[in-house]
Structures are given as structure tokens and as C-alpha cells.
């Protein structure tokens, strides 16, 4: 993921082609695992189309304690946050304390199997509101050479718990 001089991950913008290289990695890795296309557009437009897509997509890096490194606008809305906050958040912080063991077990399953579909689970927004994601797909982000770049999630529906 590209960082600016301060070390902060760049916000997807028109000037940086909406981080098209990372978007392409997410889209193509998803297709390789699932056989499904996230987007139907020219590869040069993946960045913009993914950022404004009508579904949630987010990814985290490969650190020992993975940190989110991408979120489209729908993901930022679901987690009730902005790019700077989200991309400094350890991905484990997206689940509440009570869900940590289940999340760790699930992420280990994704690591072993490559991808998992039809996942539902509780998450917590940066404002502290719990929400349930429905029918998510989580996959290992792997490039054409087989290099592992982290994991990503896709889903269309979530409900805040009141």
C-alpha cells in the first residue's frame, strides 16, 4: 500500500487513481478464489469503481497484528469512520472483546482454506456501535505470483444493534 511522506496510507483519490493497484489486487484475488467478479469494468477503472461500489470491501495487511489498509466508502460508513482512523485500526479491533476468540478461529479458517463465504458475525464501529454483517466473503489476498498480501472482506448487508 502506498504511503505518503508522513507514513500515512494514502486516501484513494482521483490523483492516485483511487489506489488502482491495490484495488486490482483485491478484485483479481477475489475472482481467483471464488470464480466471481466483484466488478465488471476495465482494469484501469478498478480503483474508482471499487471505492464507490455499492458494497463493503476492506482489507488488512500482513503484520503480526494486522492493520486495515483499505476501505471503500461503504466500509467507512459501516464502521462509522474516516480513512485515516480506519487505516490505523488493527483489524482485530473490528470485533468486540466477546467476539475475539470466534474471530481468531474464523480468520485461521480463512487462512487455511483460502476463502470462506456466507459468513455472518458481530463487529463494532469506531463509535462503539455493534453491527451484524450478513453473508460476507472473506479471502486471502494473494497476487499472481502467489505472494500473500493479507485478507479482505466483502459484504452487502449489515444491521446496527440497538
Secondary structure, 3 states (H helix, E strand, C coil): CCECCCCCECCCCHHHHHHHHHHHHHHHHHHHHHCCCCCCCCHHHHHHHHHCCCCEEEEECCCCCCEEEEECHHHHHHCCCCHHHHCCCEHHHHCCHHHHHHHHHHHHHHHHHCEEEEEEEEEECCCCCEEEEEEEEEEEEECCCCCEEEEEEEECEEEECC
